[in-house]
Amino acid sequence: MARREAVAALALLGLAAACAAGIADEQEPERPPHERIDLPSIAACGGCHQEVYAEWSQSLHARAWTNANVRAATNDFAKESCRPCHSPRSVFETGFDRRPDYRDFNQADGVHCLSCHGLADGVAAARTIEGAPCRPRYEPRLLEADHCYPCHEPTHQAFAEYEESDAFALGIRCVDCHMQPTTHRRGRSHGPNGGLNPDFVKRGLDWSAELADGEVRLTLRNRTGHKFPGEIPSRSLLIEVAFDDAPPRTELLRKPRRGEDRADNRLTPDEVRVLAFPVPPDASRARVRLYFRPLPLLPVEESFLLGEWSGEL
C-alpha cells in the first residue's frame, strides 16, 4: 500500500511538474532551464528530477524562507542580513568564500535547486551528460565542503567548527554525512538529513550512563564535524535526570542567542564530556532521558527522545 501511494504521489508530482514546465516553455521557449531560478523549483528542475524534488521539498532548504520559526526569529526577514542565505542566488556566481547574493524574487522556494547547482552555462552535476536539456556539467566543487560555506559560515560559524574536527582532518565532507548516496537511484539524498530527522540526529551523539561513587555519570561524545546541537540557538539538547518520583534535574545544551547572557555550552567537535549528578540520600531509582528539540515553535511533545536509561540504586 505504502509503495503504491508513493508511486501515485510521484506520478502526480510529475504531472504537476510537466504542466508547470510546459507553461514556462510556452512563455519562454528559448530560455535554458539553468537560467530559470525565477521559476519555482518544480518548474525549473522538477519535471525531470521528480524523486530529487520530492526529497528536497521535505527539507529545510525548501522551507528556508517559509518556515514559521525562521520568520519569527527574523521578524519576517526584516533582519536583512538573513535574506541572502534563505533566498540565495547561485553560490557559483559569487564564490565560496562569502555570502551569496540575495534573490529578491521567488523567495518562497528558499534554497532553490539552482541556488546550489546553477552555472552560467548549465548546471553543476556529478557527471556531464551531453544533450540533456539543463546542460549538466561535471563540477567537482559541487561535492566539496566549501560549497556549503557561503550560507553556513558567515553567520553560524559551522565551517570554522568543522575545520577543527577530526572529520576535516580525515577529508570527510559535509555531503558525506548530510547527503549520503542513495541505494535506489544514482546520486545523493536531497532530503531532510539534519536536525529535523530524529534517526539522523541520534547518529550524531554517543552516550552512556552509569552509577559510580554516589553519582549518576553521563558520558556524551559528539560524533559530528561541528558543535552539537547544531548551528542555531533553537537547536537544543535537554538532559533530564530524575530520582524516584522527584522532579528531574535538567541540563540544557544550546548556542546562545545574540545578546543573550549565556555561555555556549554545546559539545565541541569530537568532544567527550562527563556530567555528574549526585544521588540524593534514600533514593532508590534513577532515570536519565535525553531529548533533542529541533525548533522552538514545535510542541514540547514533538521533541526527539534520543535515549533513556534507568537503574536501581
N, C-alpha and C positions, 0 to 999 in steps of 0.2 A: 504493500500500500504506500509506504513512505517513498519507495523508488518511483512508483507511478506518479505520485504527487510532485516529486522533484522534476521528473521529465515534463510533466504538464506545465509546471512553473517556468521551466526553461523555454518551452515552446511558446508560451505567452510572452515571455521576455523577448524572444527572437522576433515575434510578430510586431511587438511594440518598437523594437529597435529598427526593424525593416521599414516600418511606417515612418518613424522619425527620420531615418536616414534617407528614405525616398523623398520626403518633403524637402529636406535640406538639399538633396541633389537636384530637385526640380528648380529650387530657388537659385542655387549657385553651382551649376554643373561643372564649372571649370576649377573650382577651388579644391585642392587636395585635402584629404581628411586630416593630415597632420597639422593643418593650419586652423582647424575648426574648434579651437579652445573656447570660443564664444558660444558654442553649442553645448547642450548637456552631454555628459559622457556617453549616455545611451545612444545618442545620435552620432557623435564623433567616432566612437570606438565600439560600442556595444553590439552593433549589428553583426560584426564578425567574431567578436570575442565575448560571447554570451556568458560562458562559465566564469571567466575572469571578472566580467562586470557584476555578476551575481555575488561573487565573493567580495569584491570591493564595496558594493553597496551596503554590506553589513559591517563595514569597518568604520573607525573614527575618521579616517581620511575622507570618506564620503560625507560625513556629517560634521566636518571641521568648522563649517560656517553655521549650520542649523542647530547643532547640539545645544540643548537648553542650559547645560552647565557652563559652556563656553560663553553663551550670550549673557548669562547672569554675571559671570566673572569679568566680562569686558564692557558691561553696560551697553549691550547690543553694539559692540565694536566702536563705541565712542572712543575707546582706547585705540588710537590709530596705529600704534606700533604693533598691535596684534594682527592687523589685517593682512599683511603680506604672506604670512605663513598659513593663514586659514583660507585664503583665496589666492594662491600663488600662480603667477605665470610660470613658464618652464624654467626650472633651475639651470638648464643648459644655456639659457640666454644670458644669465648674469654671472654664472660661475659658482663654484662650490665653496667659496671662502667668504660668503656674505649672504645676507637675507635675499630672497627672491624679490622680484618686483610684484607689487600688488595688482591683482586682476580685478579691476573695478567694474566687471560685468560678469554675469553668470556665477555670482558668488555662491548660490545655493548648492553648486556642485563641489564646494570645498576644495580638497586636493584632487583636482581633475586628473583624468588619465594622462593628459598631455602636460600637466604640471611636472611630472616625473619623466615622461617619455618623449616630449616634444623636441624636435630638432629643426633647424632651419630648412633642411632638405629631406625630411622624412620623420621617422620615429626611431628612438633608441631601442634596440632589441638585443636579445641574447644571440641572435643569428641573423644574417642577411637573407632575405627571401626576394629574389628577383621577380618583378612583375606584380607583387602584391600591391593592392590599392594604396595602402598607407606608407609604402616605401620603407619597410623595416630594414634597419641597417645595424650590423653588429657594432655595439658600442660597449667596450669593456668597462668604462666608468659607471655604467648602469648598476653594476653589482658591487662597486667599491663602497666602503664605509663613508667616504667623503660625500657621496651622493645624498646622504641624509643630513649632512652638516648644516645646510642653509636654514632649515626650519628647527632643528633640534639642538642647535648650539647657541646662537646669538642671545636667546632669552633664557633657555632652560639648562644650558651648560652640560647637556648629556654627553656631548662629544669629548669635552675635557675629562669627564669621568671615565669614559671609555678608554682614553689614551693612557690612563693609569691602571688599567685592568690586565689580568692575565690573558683575557681574550684578545686584546690588542697585540700583546707580545707574541701570541701564537698565530696571529693573522686571521683570527675569526672575525668575520664582518657582521654588520647589523643584519643583513639578509640571511645569514646562516642560522640565526635564531628566529627572526621575525617574519621571514618569507621562505620557509623551507620548501624544497622541491615537492611537487605533488606526485601521487602514485597513480592517478587515473588519467593524466594527460601530460603533455610537455609543459615545462615551465614551473614557476614557483607560485605558492599560495599568495593571493592578494587579500585574504580575509582578515578577520579581527584577531590577529596574533599579537595581542598585547594585554593591556590592563583590563579589558572587558571580557577576557576569556579565562575562566577560572582554572581550567586544566593547564593553560599556558602559564599562568601566574604561579601555580603550585610547583612547576618545574624550576622556577627561579629561586626557590628557598629550600634549603635543607634545615631540618631542625630535630631536636630530640629533647626529652625531659627526663629527669631522674631525681630521686630523693637521696640527699647526702649531707651528713653533718647538720641535721636540723633545718635544711633548706630544700626548697624545690629549685633545681637548677635547670634553666632553659638555655640550650645552646642553639644559636642561629648562625647559619652560614649563607652568605649571599652568593648565588651561583650565576648572577648576571654580569654583564660587562659594563654596568653603570650602577648608580645607587639604587637601593631597594628600601621602600617603594620608589616608584619612578619619578619622573622629572617635574611633575606639577603638584602643588600643595594639596590638591583634592585626593590624591592617592595616599592612603594611609594603611598602616598595619596596626591592628588593635590586638593586644595580648591581654587575656583575662586569666587570672589565677585565683581560684576560689577554694576555700577550706570549709568543709561541711556545707552548711546552708547559709553561711555568711555572704554578704555582698562581695563580688570579686574585686581584687586589686587589679589595677589596669596599668598598662604601659602603652603609649601611643607613639608610633614612629612615623614621621612625615616631614616634608620640607616646609619651612615657614613661609607664610605669605609675605609679600613685600611690605616692609614697615612693621611687621609683627615682631614683638619682643619674645622670640622663641629660638632656641638652638636648633640647628639642622641635625636631628638625631637618627637619620636614616643609616642603614648599613652601607658602608663604602664598598666599592667593587672587591669581591673575594674576601671580605671581612668575615671573621669568626668572632662572635660576641656571646659572652655568657652572662645571663641575667639571673640573679639570686633573689628568692622570695622566702624570708624566714617563716617557718611553720609556727603558728600560734600554739600556746600551751593547750593541751587537751584536745587538739584537733585530731580527727580520726581518718579523714579522707581529703585528698587534694584533686583538683581538676584544672587542667590547662586547656584553653581554647585560643586558636589564632584565627583572626578574621582579617580579610583584606577588603577595604572599601574603595572601589574604583572612582566613584563620583559622588559629590556631596548631596546632589538632589535625588539620588536613589534612596528609596526607603531603607532603613537600617536592616530590615529583614532580608534585603537583597544583597547584603554583603556576602562575600565568599568565605565559607568556612574552609580554611586551608588545612586544618587538622585539629585533633583533640587528643588528650592524654589524661588518664586518671590513675591514682594509686592509693593504696591503703597505707596509713601511717602507723 
